[in-house]
Amino acid sequence: MPAYFSSMDTIGQVFGAVLYKIRQQKGLTQEKLAERSNVDRKYIYLLEKGKRQPTLTTIFALASALAISPLELIEEVLKQLKSEQ
């Protein structure tokens, strides 16, 4: 089964792990990412824990705040999903 057909829970967990990893690589706190993306810090925490699913608008806002393209963010999620299969 292709990676993009994984369960919604798995996708959320992987997205959270990828978001956390990139945020750490960029040297940003959740607070700083929240400030730059105009996304609530508590929501970022919930995303990173895999407890919430981001909207398309949120993906674009987070990617911009991380100085990457939304495509790069999604491609990293897909890469992780494929490696878990």
Backbone torsions as a table, in degrees:
resi	resn	phi	psi	omega
1	MET	NA	131.5	179.3
2	PRO	-60.2	151.5	-175.7
3	ALA	-56.7	-36.2	-175.6
4	TYR	-73.4	-0.5	175.1
5	PHE	-102.0	12.7	177.1
6	SER	-63.4	162.4	179.5
7	SER	-63.0	155.2	-179.7
8	MET	-61.8	-35.8	178.7
9	ASP	-62.7	-45.0	-179.9
10	THR	-63.7	-43.2	179.6
11	ILE	-61.1	-43.7	179.0
12	GLY	-62.2	-41.2	179.3
13	GLN	-66.8	-42.7	180.0
14	VAL	-68.4	-41.9	176.8
15	PHE	-57.8	-44.3	179.6
16	GLY	-60.8	-43.3	179.7
17	ALA	-64.9	-40.5	178.8
18	VAL	-66.7	-44.2	178.6
19	LEU	-59.3	-46.0	178.9
20	TYR	-59.3	-48.0	-177.4
21	LYS	-60.7	-47.1	-178.8
22	ILE	-67.2	-40.6	178.0
23	ARG	-59.7	-43.5	178.4
24	GLN	-64.1	-43.4	178.7
25	GLN	-60.0	-34.1	-179.9
26	LYS	-83.4	-4.7	178.4
27	GLY	71.0	31.8	-178.2
28	LEU	-105.9	142.9	170.2
29	THR	-83.3	167.0	174.1
30	GLN	-60.4	-38.5	-179.7
31	GLU	-62.0	-45.3	-179.1
32	LYS	-67.0	-40.9	177.2
33	LEU	-63.2	-40.9	178.0
34	ALA	-60.5	-45.1	179.7
35	GLU	-61.7	-45.2	-177.8
36	ARG	-70.8	-31.1	-174.5
37	SER	-99.4	-10.4	-174.9
38	ASN	60.6	35.9	175.9
39	VAL	-116.5	135.0	-177.6
40	ASP	-58.0	138.5	-178.6
41	ARG	-60.1	-38.3	179.3
42	LYS	-64.0	-36.0	178.4
43	TYR	-68.2	-39.5	176.5
44	ILE	-61.0	-43.3	176.8
45	TYR	-57.4	-47.5	-179.5
46	LEU	-64.6	-37.5	175.7
47	LEU	-62.2	-48.0	-177.6
48	GLU	-63.9	-28.8	177.8
49	LYS	-85.5	-2.2	179.4
50	GLY	75.9	18.3	-177.6
51	LYS	-91.8	-12.7	178.5
52	ARG	-136.0	156.1	177.4
53	GLN	-109.1	130.5	-178.7
54	PRO	-76.9	150.5	171.2
55	THR	-81.6	169.1	176.3
56	LEU	-60.8	-40.9	178.2
57	THR	-60.7	-42.0	179.2
58	THR	-65.7	-41.0	177.9
59	ILE	-58.7	-44.9	179.4
60	PHE	-64.5	-42.4	-179.4
61	ALA	-64.6	-44.4	179.7
62	LEU	-65.7	-43.7	179.2
63	ALA	-60.4	-44.7	178.9
64	SER	-60.4	-44.4	179.9
65	ALA	-65.4	-27.6	178.6
66	LEU	-89.7	-0.2	-179.5
67	ALA	60.0	40.5	173.1
68	ILE	-133.2	167.7	177.7
69	SER	-84.4	153.3	174.6
70	PRO	-56.7	-34.7	178.9
71	LEU	-62.1	-42.6	178.5
72	GLU	-60.2	-41.3	179.9
73	LEU	-63.0	-48.4	-179.7
74	ILE	-67.4	-39.3	178.2
75	GLU	-61.7	-37.3	178.1
76	GLU	-66.9	-38.0	176.2
77	VAL	-63.2	-46.9	178.1
78	LEU	-59.5	-42.9	179.1
79	LYS	-59.0	-45.1	179.7
80	GLN	-66.1	-41.2	178.4
81	LEU	-61.5	-42.9	180.0
82	LYS	-64.9	-37.4	-178.9
83	SER	-71.6	-19.4	179.0
84	GLU	-86.7	-9.3	-178.3
85	GLN	-80.8	NA	NA
